[in-house]
Amino acid sequence: MKSKPQCFVAILASVVLLGACATQGERKEILVTVGKEKATIVAHEQSLPDWMLDRDTLALNYIVNGAVSEKQLKAIAEIERACRIYTDTVRPSNLVAVLSHGALYATAGYIGLGVGSRVFTGVVQSQYAEYGFWATGIVGTANGVITLGGQTYTFENCGREVLALFPGYEKVRILGKSP
């Protein structure tokens, strides 16, 4: 049987390895007709959480008036390319994001429970501190995984801002995904 540190490292490694290996699904065009006006929602099928997606495959979901033109597809492709670079520049790697949360929580748990246990008579402080380290470290690591979804928000926000700079594309609107 593995010791506690080995189990923690194995869990952490599997979480990090699972992340950034899946790709976004196929593009799907959803036609919308209101009265005589038509629009198209362009979405990408997704079967896994955002934090499991490879950043190089992130794709914007958007809506356009009428049918999607080749010019609009090329503009979105260029915006996605630039925003992938931007997202990779301003966000830490998945490993750093997960490890920093886990380490911060574990340290706080070690100190908090270790010091807090002093109010009880007859307890072994080191046992409480170790429990605090593992319990909060695991929670912190899980929180770090959850925050990886923020890369999608950064990517979509970049897309909106870049698209707003080009007045010829005012009929294209980026749609955000729900967390």
Phi, psi and omega in degrees: 000142181283150176282170183303312180298322180293321178296315181299315180294321179295317178297313180299316181296319180294322178296315182291321180291327177294325180290149174063032177235344180267158180247159176292148181284184182294152176287136180233130179258124182249115182278138179233130178234121176237109187066237178259356181272142181238149176216165179228126172265129178251117181231160180243125181299142183215128180246355180234158177298156182304323184292346179268356183274141173293128181301332181289351180248003178304139180225144179277141171259139186206170177230142179228155172288135178072209179273158180282127180268163177298323179298318179293319178299318179294320178296315179297319179299319179292319178296318178299317179301310182294320182287334173296316178298316179300312182298317178295332181284319188263351180249143178290166176295160180301319180298314179297317181299315182288312182297319182294320177295313180299316181293319180296312180296316182299317179296315179297319179294320179298311181291313184299309180286326177298313179288319181296330181290347180296338181285343179264135179275142175081010179261157177264110184303321184296327178292317178295319180297318179294317177301314179300321179300308184289315183297311182283333177296319179293318178297318179296321177296317177299319177296322177298321178295317180298320182291345177298334177297341178298340178296328178292318177299315180300317180296312181293319179297318176301315180301317178298314183294317180294315181298326180294340180283344184247099185297339180289352183242030183293346179273002177255127181235128179283135177255132178272148177270152177281142180293000000 
